[in-house]
């Protein structure tokens, strides 16, 4: 939920590089939070998340957060795609579908 809140409220007046760094920090926080939350789930949930994460990196989707954020290194040289909030909403919907609560 925090990722969605951060994306909905991030400052619009930042330059592209700073904007991308901010979004990638939210993305990294999302992954850290997910792994923390999964430690209390049934056995195999963390492994499933890591498998989905690895497979998602291999998708040929130009402008994905995996491509833009480059595995937690901060900002990549690309510019933000205009549909980034939509991409994040789709990611969240997929996550909710795959993980039992």
C-alpha positions in Angstrom: 0.0 0.0 0.0 2.9 2.3 0.8 4.2 2.0 -2.8 0.8 3.0 -4.2 0.6 6.0 -1.8 4.2 7.1 -2.6 3.5 6.8 -6.3 0.3 8.8 -6.0 2.0 11.5 -4.0 5.5 11.8 -5.4 6.6 15.3 -6.2 5.9 16.3 -9.8 8.4 19.1 -10.0 11.6 17.0 -9.9 13.8 16.6 -12.9 13.7 13.3 -14.7 16.8 11.9 -13.1 15.7 12.7 -9.5 12.2 11.6 -10.3 13.5 8.2 -11.4 15.7 7.9 -8.4 12.7 8.5 -6.1 10.5 6.0 -7.9 13.3 3.4 -7.8 13.7 3.9 -4.1 10.0 3.2 -3.7 10.4 0.1 -5.8 13.3 -1.2 -3.7 11.4 -0.5 -0.5 8.4 -2.4 -2.0 10.6 -5.5 -2.5 12.1 -5.3 0.9 8.7 -4.9 2.5 7.3 -7.8 0.5 10.1 -10.1 1.6 9.6 -9.1 5.3 5.8 -9.7 5.1 6.4 -13.1 3.5 8.5 -14.4 6.3 5.3 -15.0 8.3 3.5 -16.7 5.4 3.3 -20.4 4.7 6.5 -22.2 3.6 7.4 -21.5 0.0 5.8 -18.0 -0.2 9.2 -16.3 -0.2 10.6 -18.7 -2.8 7.5 -18.1 -5.0 8.0 -14.3 -4.7 11.6 -14.6 -5.7 10.7 -16.8 -8.6 8.1 -14.4 -9.8 10.6 -11.5 -9.5 13.2 -13.4 -11.5 10.7 -14.3 -14.2 9.4 -10.7 -14.3 12.9 -9.4 -15.0 12.9 -11.6 -18.2 9.7 -10.2 -19.6 10.3 -8.2 -22.7 8.4 -5.1 -21.5 10.2 -1.8 -22.4 10.0 0.7 -19.5 9.4 -1.9 -16.8 10.6 -1.0 -13.3 13.2 -3.8 -13.5 14.6 -2.2 -16.6 14.4 1.4 -15.3 15.7 0.7 -11.8 18.4 -1.8 -12.9 18.2 -4.1 -9.9 18.4 -1.6 -7.1 21.3 0.5 -8.5 19.3 3.7 -8.4 18.5 5.4 -11.6 19.0 4.0 -15.1 19.5 6.4 -18.0 16.0 5.9 -19.4 13.2 8.4 -18.8 10.0 7.6 -16.9 7.3 6.1 -19.0 4.0 8.1 -19.0 2.0 5.0 -17.9 4.1 4.2 -14.8 1.3 4.5 -12.3 -0.8 2.1 -14.5 2.2 -0.3 -14.6 2.4 -0.2 -10.8 -1.3 -0.8 -10.4 -1.0 -3.9 -12.7 1.9 -5.2 -10.7 0.0 -4.8 -7.4 -3.0 -6.6 -8.8 -0.8 -9.5 -10.0 0.8 -9.7 -6.6 -2.5 -9.8 -4.8 -3.7 -12.5 -7.1 -0.6 -14.8 -6.6 -0.2 -14.5 -2.9 -2.7 -15.9 -0.4 -3.4 -13.7 2.6 
